[in-house]
Every structure is written in structure tokens, then in C-alpha cells.
Amino acid sequence: MERSDTVNVHTLRNPSEALVTFGKLLGIGAETWEEQEELEKLTYDDPDFDCTKAINLTLDQIVPLINTYGNALMCHFILGELVVLEITPDINDEKLIQFRDQAHHSPTLKFELRLDKSKLIEKLQGELPPHCRLFLYLFPNALERFLYSELKGLEQSLWGTETKHKVIILIPKHEIWLTGPYLAVLGGEQIENWRNEVPRDPLDIEKVEKMYLTCRENLKWQESWLQLLTPLHIKVEGKALPKDLIANALHVHLVNSIILYTADRTVGNTDKPEFSTYAKATQSVNLTLTNPKDQLKEEERDGIRSLLKMLEWTYEPQWSVDRLPLVQISVVQALYVADPHVRYRLLMHNAVNIFDGLIWHWKAFIEGRVDAYMSEVRALEDYIGDTSQAFADQTEAMIKSLSDTMLAAVGVLLGSFIAALFQNSFNQTIFIIGMAVYAAYVFIFPLVYNMSYQWHRYKTIDKEFKARHHRFEERLHPDKVKEIMGTNITESEHSFKSWFIATLLAYIIVIILAIYAAIKVPVVILHVTQ
């Protein structure tokens, strides 16, 4: 291992050592550096810094600081408007002597220090792997202070408008190893293995986006506190000390976000949500969201796992709209009689029972819906069969009426002919009257009355079927309705219309033939007899 690599590994394991050592030389304690550390930088400004402490610095005391932080560090002493000493890689004894000559007459100097932690990460780790954003904390207390921020601040600082990266926070001087799909907080002896927690494939952004959209469409927030953040972003598991404040802050944020994503409505100020309400028809319960500084008990932390399971179960895409109201009812039933001051912690205590009850009620709900669904399917199948049979009955009635009319035509023809022969000569008047009366009968009753009735009945059946078909599509999926219908109704309608037209034409032909017979037969008989 080369010297630079050795320095980088040592710095990663203890990134604050050089700064703390340098601070001791200047009379600046580690707690002061902790107070000045932020997410991406550490800054320190003292406009009245004791000049004696500065001019006593030696090159050997400064070099470790430069070797550790390199160009990530900006540190200088200012006298008036003049920078009298700038700590850079090219610093030497000659510059220190010149600094002492310029500054020894002044009791104070302005001291400024900036540590760009993004550049420090780049120096220590080189090119970062894709699909991750890396942050480094020199002091655990500084990370604790950052995690005491509101959810809105965490989202903006860690993810911003970009959620396709996993956020990894390194805190080498702290024994912790918590990791999840979108966040990891890593520290301790295994810090060099942080790359093992980098996702190899792009994150499932669609899942969290759907969860966020479903939440905003179905739940009511007084303010848009979050733009993309979901409880899944804060989900972490792993190792931490029992009363670890960093882990505790993450757990509290997780519970608060789960409540935000399952309660019917949430109110607060522009910066943070404060109260959430679970509601059912006649009852509701209010929960006050807790502060990340509040310490959770071990049994309460155990309940968080069940709350997380409940959340993921609730937001399964195909069921979320139905499950959210069920969660509301279950939480109200579990917490309604409890003192409002203990409901938040009681939610975690009872999380296992609440989730078990949800599963049972959902099973009963689904079984009821399945029974209702199958009843609708059977009703649709029966109705399609009845409608097809109604068309078939109409067709059968038309065919029977036509057959009767044809048989009657033969009878009328023979009867009229025989009646016309009762006298000595063929009585064409009787024959013509008989055939004319028959033609009029066929026109009025089978053709006009019966066929009009059959068409009106067809339109009534068709109108009723379309109305019932629309109602079935509201209760069943349209594709399922189409599948059950098949081509039965279409074929039945086509068959009825074909027979209707054929029967109509047949009646017209019968009428024409009756009139033709009334005119032509007497002429033929007269011609034969002569």
C-alpha cells in the first residue's frame, strides 16, 4: 500500500483526528468542532483569535492537517484585510517566519477555517460508484443534531429532488451499521466495507413514486411537507447500541412518516406536521407526532417492524385504495379509549395486534367481495342465457306464425275454389272475395300486427340488455364482461334479424300471390270451361 493510500485509510477510520489535534494547539476543543459541523462542510470563524496561539504554530504541527485534508481544507489567518498566513500544501518555514513578523505586534487575528467534506470524500474514496450519494460526518454528535431536523429538512438535504440514489452516511467514530434500500448509516470498525451497501442496480423508484401519489390522492395534508420522501426512504435495519441516539432519531422519523402516510388527515405549520387524525364513520383519534430527540423504549422499537409491514401491506398497488380506510378503522378501534398523551407510544405497543387484526378483517372483506363477484358473474351468465333464449323464442314464434299462415293459404285457396264450384258454373266473385279477404287478413294481422309486435319486443329486450350490460360493467371489469358475453348475444341478434326479414318477405309474397290468384284463377277457369 502506498503512503497516500495509507493516509486515506487512516483518515477514513478517524477523519477528525488531525482537526482535533490541530484544534488543541489553538485552544479549540473537539466540542467546538462538533458544533460547527454541518452535512457537507465544517466552518469555524473567530474574528478575535488570540495571536499568540497562532504564531506558536510550527511546520510539523501544520503538515498532518494538510496531509489529511488536502485541498478540501481552506484555513487562513487575517490581519485587517490582509491574509498573513494561508495553510496550503506549499507552506514552509519561510512563510511561517514571515507570518510571525507580520502578526506579533497585533493581539488578535481573524481566524477562518473551511472543510469541504464533499472534496474530502473525493480525496479519500476517489470516484464514487453510481446509484449512491455519500456523506461523511467527523463527529457523531453533529450527525445526531442533523437528524433532529424535521422530515422536510432531511428530504431536502439528503435527497433533494433526486430519489434514484441511495444515501450513505459514514460516521467512522461511531459503532453503527444500519442499512436499507434508500438509506444507510455506517460506522465503526467495518467502515472500509461501506461499498458493500451500494446498490448494484438502479433503485425501484416507481414503487416509492406510486406510494407518494397514492398518499396525496387519498389522504389530506394541510401542507405539502414532503415532495418525494416516503417511509421506505427511512427504512433501515442492522446493528446499533440499545440507546443509540442516531438510530433512535431514524426510528422516530420512520414512525412519524408511517403515520403521515396512513392517517386520514394531518395538520401542522409550514415547516412540519404536528397532529394526525385517524377517522372512521363516527369516531376519530388524534396522534401528536413526537420529536426525534424523544427516546423510544425497546418494546416500542420492536413494534416499528409491524408498523412498517402494515405500511407496505397497505400500499400494495392493486389494493391501496381499499386498504387505507381499513387501516383507519383498525387504528381507531385500537386507540380510541386510550389517553391522547399515550396514543403515539401505544400505537407501537399494539402494532402487532393491529396488523394481525387488519389481515383477518381484510381476508373477511376479500372473501365477501369474492362471493359478491362470483354472484355477479353467475348473474351475468344467466342473463346472457335468458336474453339469447328470448331471441330464440321470438324466432320460433315468427317461424310458427309463418307456417300457420302458409297452411292457411292452402286452405283458403282450396276452400274458395270449392265454394265457387257449388253453382252450375264457376262463381268467380266468391273466389275473388275469399282470396281478397285472406290477403287482407295476412296484411293486417301476421304482417302488420304480429311483425310490429315482434320488432317492438326485440327493441325492448335489446334496450334492457344494454342497460343491464352497463350496470354489469360498473360492478365487474369490462374485459371480464366481454369475455363472459362472447358472441352469444351478437349471434342471437343476427339470427333474429335474418329470420325477421325472411318472414317479412314471406308474408309480402303470400299477399302478392293471394291477390294474383284472385285475379288470374277466374280467368284461367273461364278459359278452360269455354
C-alpha positions as CSV (number, residue, x, y, z in Angstrom):
1,M,0.0,0.0,0.0
2,E,1.4,3.4,-1.0
3,R,1.7,6.2,1.6
4,S,-1.2,8.2,0.2
5,D,-3.5,5.2,0.4
6,T,-2.3,4.5,3.9
7,V,-3.1,8.1,4.9
8,N,-6.5,7.9,3.2
9,V,-7.4,4.7,5.0
10,H,-6.3,6.1,8.4
11,T,-8.3,9.3,7.7
12,L,-11.4,7.3,6.8
13,R,-11.2,5.4,10.1
14,N,-10.6,8.6,12.1
15,P,-11.3,11.7,10.0
16,S,-11.5,14.1,12.9
17,E,-8.1,13.2,14.5
18,A,-6.0,15.7,12.6
19,L,-8.5,18.5,13.1
20,V,-8.9,17.8,16.9
21,T,-5.1,17.7,17.3
22,F,-4.7,21.0,15.4
23,G,-7.5,22.5,17.5
24,K,-5.8,21.6,20.7
25,L,-2.8,23.6,19.6
26,L,-5.0,26.6,19.1
27,G,-7.1,26.1,22.2
28,I,-10.2,24.9,20.3
29,G,-11.8,21.9,21.8
30,A,-13.4,19.0,20.0
31,E,-16.9,20.0,21.2
32,T,-16.4,23.3,19.3
33,W,-15.7,21.5,16.0
34,E,-18.8,19.3,16.7
35,E,-21.0,22.4,17.0
36,Q,-19.7,23.8,13.7
37,E,-20.0,20.6,11.6
38,E,-22.8,20.5,9.0
39,L,-23.9,17.9,6.4
40,E,-21.4,18.9,3.7
41,K,-19.0,21.2,5.5
42,L,-17.4,22.3,8.7
43,T,-16.8,26.0,9.3
44,Y,-15.1,28.0,12.0
45,D,-14.8,31.8,12.2
46,D,-13.2,33.8,15.1
47,P,-12.7,37.5,14.4
48,D,-10.8,38.0,17.6
49,F,-8.5,35.0,17.7
50,D,-5.5,35.1,20.2
51,C,-2.5,35.9,18.0
52,T,-0.1,34.2,20.5
53,K,-1.6,30.8,19.7
54,A,-1.3,31.3,16.0
55,I,2.3,32.5,15.9
56,N,3.4,29.5,18.0
57,L,2.4,27.1,15.3
58,T,5.2,25.1,13.7
59,L,5.5,23.4,10.3
60,D,5.5,19.9,11.9
61,Q,2.2,20.8,13.5
62,I,0.6,22.0,10.3
63,V,1.7,19.3,7.9
64,P,-0.5,16.5,9.3
65,L,-3.5,18.8,8.8
66,I,-2.6,19.3,5.2
67,N,-1.8,15.7,4.5
68,T,-5.1,14.6,5.9
69,Y,-7.5,17.1,4.3
70,G,-5.6,18.4,1.2
71,N,-7.5,20.8,-1.0
72,A,-10.7,20.1,1.0
73,L,-9.3,22.4,3.6
74,M,-9.3,26.2,3.5
75,C,-7.6,27.8,6.5
76,H,-6.1,31.2,7.0
77,F,-5.3,34.0,9.4
78,I,-6.2,37.6,8.5
79,L,-4.8,40.8,9.9
80,G,-7.1,43.7,9.0
81,E,-7.8,42.9,5.3
82,L,-4.5,41.1,4.7
83,V,-4.2,37.3,4.7
84,V,-1.0,36.9,6.6
85,L,-0.9,33.1,6.7
86,E,-2.7,30.6,4.5
87,I,-2.3,26.9,5.3
88,T,-1.8,25.2,1.9
89,P,0.3,22.3,0.6
90,D,3.2,24.7,-0.3
91,I,3.5,26.2,3.2
92,N,7.1,26.3,4.5
93,D,9.2,27.6,7.4
94,E,10.0,30.8,5.5
95,K,6.2,31.7,5.2
96,L,5.8,30.9,8.9
97,I,8.6,33.3,9.8
98,Q,7.1,36.0,7.6
99,F,3.8,35.4,9.3
100,R,5.3,35.8,12.8
101,D,7.0,39.0,11.8
102,Q,3.7,40.5,10.5
103,A,1.4,39.3,13.3
104,H,3.4,39.6,16.5
105,H,2.5,43.2,17.1
106,S,-1.3,42.5,17.0
107,P,-3.0,40.9,20.0
108,T,-5.7,39.3,17.8
109,L,-6.2,37.9,14.3
110,K,-9.2,36.8,12.3
111,F,-9.2,33.0,12.0
112,E,-11.2,31.3,9.3
113,L,-11.4,27.5,8.6
114,R,-13.5,25.7,6.0
115,L,-13.5,22.0,5.5
116,D,-15.4,21.0,2.3
117,K,-16.5,17.4,3.1
118,S,-17.5,16.7,-0.5
119,K,-13.9,17.3,-1.6
120,L,-12.7,15.3,1.4
121,I,-14.8,12.3,0.3
122,E,-13.4,12.6,-3.2
123,K,-9.9,12.7,-1.8
124,L,-10.4,9.7,0.4
125,Q,-12.5,7.5,-2.0
126,G,-11.8,8.7,-5.5
127,E,-14.7,8.2,-8.0
128,L,-17.9,7.2,-6.3
129,P,-20.0,4.2,-7.5
130,P,-23.2,5.0,-9.3
131,H,-26.6,4.9,-7.6
132,C,-25.4,6.4,-4.3
133,R,-24.8,9.8,-2.6
134,L,-22.1,9.7,0.1
135,F,-21.9,11.9,3.1
136,L,-19.2,11.9,5.9
137,Y,-19.5,13.0,9.5
138,L,-16.4,13.6,11.6
139,F,-18.3,13.8,14.9
140,P,-21.3,11.6,15.9
141,N,-22.9,14.4,17.9
142,A,-23.1,16.5,14.7
143,L,-25.0,13.8,12.9
144,E,-27.3,13.4,15.8
145,R,-28.0,17.2,15.6
146,F,-28.7,16.9,11.9
147,L,-31.1,14.0,12.4
148,Y,-33.1,16.1,14.8
149,S,-34.2,18.1,11.8
150,E,-37.8,17.8,10.5
151,L,-38.6,15.3,7.7
152,K,-38.9,18.2,5.3
153,G,-35.3,19.3,6.0
154,L,-34.0,15.7,5.8
155,E,-35.6,15.2,2.4
156,Q,-34.2,18.4,1.0
157,S,-30.7,17.9,2.4
158,L,-30.2,14.2,1.7
159,W,-32.3,13.5,-1.5
160,G,-33.3,16.9,-2.8
161,T,-35.3,16.4,-6.0
162,E,-33.4,13.2,-6.8
163,T,-34.5,9.9,-5.3
164,K,-32.8,7.4,-7.7
165,H,-29.7,7.3,-5.4
166,K,-29.2,5.6,-2.2
167,V,-27.9,7.9,0.6
168,I,-25.0,6.6,2.6
169,I,-23.8,8.5,5.6
170,L,-20.4,7.5,7.0
171,I,-19.7,8.1,10.7
172,P,-16.4,6.3,11.3
173,K,-16.1,7.1,15.0
174,H,-19.4,5.6,15.9
175,E,-20.3,1.9,16.2
176,I,-23.4,1.6,14.0
177,W,-24.4,-0.3,10.8
178,L,-27.9,0.5,9.7
179,T,-28.9,0.0,6.1
180,G,-32.0,-0.1,3.9
181,P,-32.9,0.2,0.3
182,Y,-32.6,4.0,0.2
183,L,-30.6,5.0,3.2
184,A,-27.5,3.6,5.2
185,V,-25.8,5.0,8.3
186,L,-22.5,3.2,8.6
187,G,-19.7,3.4,11.1
188,G,-17.2,1.6,13.3
189,E,-14.6,-1.0,12.6
190,Q,-16.1,-2.1,9.3
191,I,-16.2,1.4,7.8
192,E,-13.9,0.4,4.9
193,N,-16.6,-2.1,3.7
194,W,-19.2,0.7,3.1
195,R,-19.1,-0.1,-0.7
196,N,-20.9,-3.4,0.1
197,E,-24.0,-1.4,0.8
198,V,-24.1,0.4,-2.5
199,P,-26.9,-1.0,-4.7
200,R,-25.7,-2.8,-7.8
201,D,-28.8,-2.0,-9.8
202,P,-30.9,1.2,-10.1
203,L,-33.4,1.6,-7.2
204,D,-37.1,0.9,-7.7
205,I,-38.2,4.5,-7.9
206,E,-41.5,3.6,-9.4
207,K,-42.6,1.9,-6.2
208,V,-42.0,5.0,-4.0
209,E,-43.4,7.4,-6.6
210,K,-46.7,5.3,-6.6
211,M,-46.8,5.3,-2.8
212,Y,-46.4,9.1,-2.7
213,L,-49.0,9.7,-5.4
214,T,-51.5,7.3,-3.7
215,C,-51.0,9.0,-0.4
216,R,-51.5,12.5,-1.8
217,E,-54.6,11.4,-3.7
218,N,-56.3,9.7,-0.8
219,L,-55.0,11.4,2.4
220,K,-55.3,15.0,3.4
221,W,-52.2,17.1,4.4
222,Q,-52.5,20.7,5.4
223,E,-49.2,21.5,3.8
224,S,-47.1,19.7,1.2
225,W,-44.3,19.0,3.7
226,L,-42.8,16.2,1.5
227,Q,-42.2,16.3,-2.2
228,L,-41.0,12.7,-2.8
229,L,-40.0,11.2,0.6
230,T,-41.8,8.1,1.8
231,P,-41.3,5.9,4.9
232,L,-39.4,3.5,2.7
233,H,-36.6,6.1,2.3
234,I,-36.0,6.0,6.1
235,K,-36.4,2.2,6.4
236,V,-33.1,0.8,7.9
237,E,-32.1,-2.4,9.7
238,G,-28.9,-3.6,11.2
239,K,-26.8,-3.1,14.3
240,A,-26.8,-0.2,16.8
241,L,-26.4,0.1,20.5
242,P,-29.6,-0.2,22.5
243,K,-29.9,3.5,23.3
244,D,-28.1,4.8,20.3
245,L,-29.4,8.4,19.6
246,I,-28.8,8.2,15.9
247,A,-30.8,5.0,15.5
248,N,-33.5,6.4,17.8
249,A,-33.9,9.6,15.6
250,L,-34.2,7.5,12.5
251,H,-36.8,5.3,14.2
252,V,-38.9,8.3,15.3
253,H,-38.8,9.7,11.8
254,L,-39.9,6.4,10.4
255,V,-42.9,6.2,12.8
256,N,-43.8,9.8,12.1
257,S,-43.7,9.2,8.3
258,I,-45.8,6.0,8.6
259,I,-48.4,7.9,10.5
260,L,-48.3,10.7,7.9
261,Y,-48.8,8.0,5.2
262,T,-51.7,6.2,6.9
263,A,-53.7,8.8,8.8
264,D,-56.8,10.3,7.2
265,R,-55.5,13.9,7.7
266,T,-52.5,15.7,9.1
267,V,-52.2,19.4,10.2
268,G,-49.2,21.5,11.3
269,N,-47.3,24.6,10.3
270,T,-45.5,25.3,7.1
271,D,-42.3,23.6,8.4
272,K,-43.6,20.4,9.9
273,P,-46.6,18.2,10.5
274,E,-47.8,18.1,14.2
275,F,-51.1,16.2,14.6
276,S,-52.5,13.3,12.6
277,T,-56.1,12.0,12.7
278,Y,-57.3,8.5,12.0
279,A,-61.0,8.5,11.3
280,K,-63.9,6.2,10.7
281,A,-67.6,6.9,10.3
282,T,-68.5,8.1,13.8
283,Q,-65.2,8.1,15.7
284,S,-61.6,9.5,15.3
285,V,-58.3,9.6,17.2
286,N,-55.6,12.3,17.2
287,L,-51.9,11.5,17.4
288,T,-49.3,14.1,18.2
289,L,-46.1,13.4,16.2
290,T,-43.2,13.0,18.5
291,N,-39.8,14.8,18.4
292,P,-36.7,12.8,17.1
293,K,-35.0,13.7,20.4
294,D,-37.5,11.6,22.4
295,Q,-36.1,8.2,23.4
296,L,-38.1,5.2,22.4
297,K,-38.2,2.1,24.6
298,E,-37.0,-1.3,23.3
299,E,-40.5,-2.8,23.1
300,E,-41.7,0.3,21.2
301,R,-38.9,-0.2,18.7
302,D,-40.0,-3.8,18.2
303,G,-43.4,-2.5,17.2
304,I,-42.0,-0.4,14.4
305,R,-41.3,-3.5,12.4
306,S,-45.0,-4.3,12.4
307,L,-45.9,-0.8,11.5
308,L,-43.6,-1.0,8.6
309,K,-45.1,-4.3,7.5
310,M,-48.6,-2.6,7.8
311,L,-47.5,0.3,5.6
312,E,-46.0,-1.9,2.9
313,W,-49.1,-4.2,3.0
314,T,-51.4,-1.1,2.8
315,Y,-49.6,0.3,-0.2
316,E,-49.7,-2.8,-2.4
317,P,-50.7,-1.0,-5.7
318,Q,-53.7,-3.1,-6.6
319,W,-55.3,-2.8,-3.1
320,S,-54.1,0.5,-1.5
321,V,-57.4,2.4,-2.1
322,D,-59.4,-0.3,-0.3
323,R,-56.9,-0.9,2.4
324,L,-56.3,2.7,3.6
325,P,-59.8,3.0,5.0
326,L,-59.4,-0.3,6.7
327,V,-56.2,0.9,8.4
328,Q,-58.1,4.0,9.6
329,I,-60.8,1.8,11.2
330,S,-58.3,-0.6,12.9
331,V,-56.2,2.2,14.4
332,V,-59.3,4.0,15.7
333,Q,-60.6,0.8,17.3
334,A,-57.2,0.1,18.9
335,L,-56.6,3.6,20.3
336,Y,-60.0,5.3,20.8
337,V,-60.3,4.7,24.5
338,A,-56.6,5.5,25.3
339,D,-55.4,8.7,26.8
340,P,-54.4,11.1,23.9
341,H,-51.0,11.6,25.5
342,V,-50.0,7.9,25.2
343,R,-51.6,7.1,21.9
344,Y,-48.4,7.6,19.9
345,R,-46.4,5.1,22.0
346,L,-49.5,2.8,22.3
347,L,-49.6,2.6,18.5
348,M,-46.1,1.0,18.6
349,H,-47.0,-1.2,21.5
350,N,-50.1,-2.6,19.8
351,A,-48.7,-2.6,16.3
352,V,-48.5,-6.4,16.1
353,N,-52.1,-6.9,17.2
354,I,-53.3,-4.1,14.9
355,F,-51.6,-5.6,11.9
356,D,-52.9,-9.1,12.7
357,G,-56.4,-7.7,13.0
358,L,-56.0,-6.0,9.7
359,I,-55.1,-9.2,8.0
360,W,-58.1,-11.0,9.5
361,H,-60.5,-8.3,8.5
362,W,-59.1,-8.0,5.0
363,K,-59.5,-11.7,4.5
364,A,-63.1,-11.5,5.5
365,F,-63.6,-8.4,3.3
366,I,-62.0,-10.1,0.3
367,E,-64.0,-13.3,0.8
368,G,-67.1,-11.2,0.9
369,R,-66.1,-9.4,-2.3
370,V,-65.2,-12.7,-4.0
371,D,-68.6,-14.1,-3.1
372,A,-70.3,-11.0,-4.4
373,Y,-68.1,-11.1,-7.5
374,M,-68.9,-14.7,-8.3
375,S,-72.6,-13.9,-7.8
376,E,-72.3,-11.1,-10.3
377,V,-70.6,-13.4,-12.8
378,R,-73.3,-16.0,-12.4
379,A,-76.0,-13.4,-12.7
380,L,-74.4,-12.1,-16.0
381,E,-74.0,-15.6,-17.4
382,D,-77.7,-16.4,-16.5
383,Y,-78.9,-13.1,-18.0
384,I,-76.9,-13.7,-21.2
385,G,-78.5,-17.1,-21.5
386,D,-82.0,-15.7,-20.8
387,T,-81.5,-13.0,-23.4
388,S,-80.3,-15.5,-26.0
389,Q,-83.3,-17.7,-25.3
390,A,-85.6,-14.7,-25.6
391,F,-84.3,-14.0,-29.1
392,A,-84.6,-17.7,-29.9
393,D,-88.3,-17.8,-28.6
394,Q,-89.1,-14.8,-30.8
395,T,-87.6,-16.5,-33.9
396,E,-89.5,-19.7,-33.1
397,A,-92.8,-17.7,-32.7
398,M,-92.2,-16.0,-36.1
399,I,-91.5,-19.3,-37.8
400,K,-94.6,-20.9,-36.3
401,S,-96.8,-18.0,-37.4
402,L,-95.4,-18.1,-40.9
403,S,-96.0,-21.9,-41.1
404,D,-99.6,-21.4,-39.9
405,T,-100.1,-18.6,-42.5
406,M,-98.8,-20.8,-45.3
407,L,-101.0,-23.7,-44.2
408,A,-104.0,-21.3,-44.1
409,A,-103.1,-20.1,-47.6
410,V,-103.6,-23.6,-49.0
411,G,-106.8,-24.0,-47.1
412,V,-108.2,-20.6,-48.3
413,L,-107.3,-21.4,-51.9
414,L,-109.0,-24.8,-51.8
415,G,-112.0,-23.5,-49.9
416,S,-112.6,-20.5,-52.1
417,F,-112.2,-22.7,-55.2
418,I,-114.7,-25.3,-53.9
419,A,-117.2,-22.6,-52.8
420,A,-117.0,-21.1,-56.3
421,L,-118.0,-24.5,-57.8
422,F,-121.2,-25.0,-55.8
423,Q,-123.2,-23.4,-58.6
424,N,-123.7,-24.7,-62.2
425,S,-120.8,-22.5,-63.3
426,F,-117.6,-21.3,-61.6
427,N,-118.6,-18.2,-59.4
428,Q,-115.5,-16.0,-59.7
429,T,-117.0,-13.4,-57.3
430,I,-116.9,-15.8,-54.4
431,F,-113.4,-16.9,-55.2
432,I,-112.1,-13.4,-55.5
433,I,-113.8,-12.3,-52.3
434,G,-112.3,-15.3,-50.4
435,M,-108.7,-14.6,-51.7
436,A,-109.1,-10.9,-51.1
437,V,-110.2,-11.4,-47.5
438,Y,-107.3,-13.8,-46.9
439,A,-104.8,-11.3,-48.4
440,A,-106.3,-8.5,-46.1
441,Y,-106.0,-10.8,-43.1
442,V,-102.4,-11.7,-43.8
443,F,-101.6,-8.0,-44.3
444,I,-103.3,-6.8,-41.1
445,F,-102.6,-9.5,-38.6
446,P,-99.4,-11.6,-39.4
447,L,-97.6,-8.8,-41.3
448,V,-98.5,-5.5,-39.6
449,Y,-99.6,-6.5,-36.1
450,N,-97.5,-9.6,-35.4
451,M,-94.3,-8.4,-37.0
452,S,-94.6,-5.0,-35.4
453,Y,-95.1,-6.7,-32.0
454,Q,-92.0,-8.9,-32.6
455,W,-89.9,-5.9,-33.6
456,H,-91.1,-3.9,-30.6
457,R,-90.4,-6.8,-28.3
458,Y,-86.9,-7.2,-29.8
459,K,-86.1,-3.5,-29.2
460,T,-87.3,-3.8,-25.6
461,I,-85.1,-6.8,-25.0
462,D,-82.1,-5.1,-26.6
463,K,-82.6,-1.8,-24.6
464,E,-82.9,-3.7,-21.4
465,F,-79.8,-5.8,-22.2
466,K,-77.7,-2.7,-22.9
467,A,-78.8,-1.1,-19.6
468,R,-78.0,-4.3,-17.7
469,H,-74.7,-4.7,-19.6
470,H,-73.7,-1.2,-18.5
471,R,-74.5,-2.0,-14.8
472,F,-72.5,-5.2,-15.0
473,E,-69.5,-3.3,-16.4
474,E,-69.7,-1.0,-13.3
475,R,-69.5,-4.0,-11.0
476,L,-67.2,-6.2,-13.0
477,H,-64.2,-5.4,-15.1
478,P,-65.3,-4.5,-18.7
479,D,-62.9,-7.1,-20.1
480,K,-64.4,-9.8,-17.9
481,V,-67.9,-8.8,-19.1
482,K,-66.8,-9.0,-22.7
483,E,-65.2,-12.4,-22.1
484,I,-68.4,-13.8,-20.5
485,M,-70.6,-12.4,-23.2
486,G,-68.5,-13.9,-26.0
487,T,-70.5,-13.8,-29.3
488,N,-73.7,-15.3,-27.9
489,I,-75.8,-12.2,-28.0
490,T,-74.4,-10.9,-31.3
491,E,-75.2,-14.2,-33.0
492,S,-78.7,-14.4,-31.4
493,E,-79.4,-10.9,-32.7
494,H,-78.1,-11.6,-36.1
495,S,-80.2,-14.8,-36.3
496,F,-83.3,-13.0,-35.2
497,K,-82.9,-10.2,-37.7
498,S,-82.3,-12.6,-40.5
499,W,-85.4,-14.6,-39.7
500,F,-87.4,-11.3,-39.2
501,I,-86.5,-10.1,-42.7
502,A,-87.2,-13.5,-44.3
503,T,-90.6,-13.8,-42.5
504,L,-91.5,-10.2,-43.6
505,L,-90.7,-11.0,-47.2
506,A,-92.6,-14.3,-47.0
507,Y,-95.7,-12.5,-45.8
508,I,-95.5,-10.0,-48.6
509,I,-95.0,-12.8,-51.1
510,V,-98.1,-14.6,-49.7
511,I,-100.2,-11.4,-50.0
512,I,-99.0,-10.9,-53.6
513,L,-99.7,-14.5,-54.5
514,A,-103.2,-14.3,-53.0
515,I,-104.0,-11.2,-55.0
516,Y,-102.5,-12.7,-58.1
517,A,-104.6,-15.9,-57.6
518,A,-107.8,-13.8,-57.1
519,I,-107.2,-12.1,-60.4
520,K,-105.7,-14.9,-62.5
521,V,-107.5,-18.1,-61.4
522,P,-111.0,-17.0,-62.5
523,V,-109.6,-16.0,-65.9
524,V,-108.0,-19.5,-66.3
525,I,-111.2,-21.3,-65.2
526,L,-113.3,-19.3,-67.6
527,H,-110.9,-20.0,-70.4
528,V,-110.9,-23.8,-69.7
529,T,-114.7,-24.1,-69.4
530,Q,-115.3,-22.3,-72.7
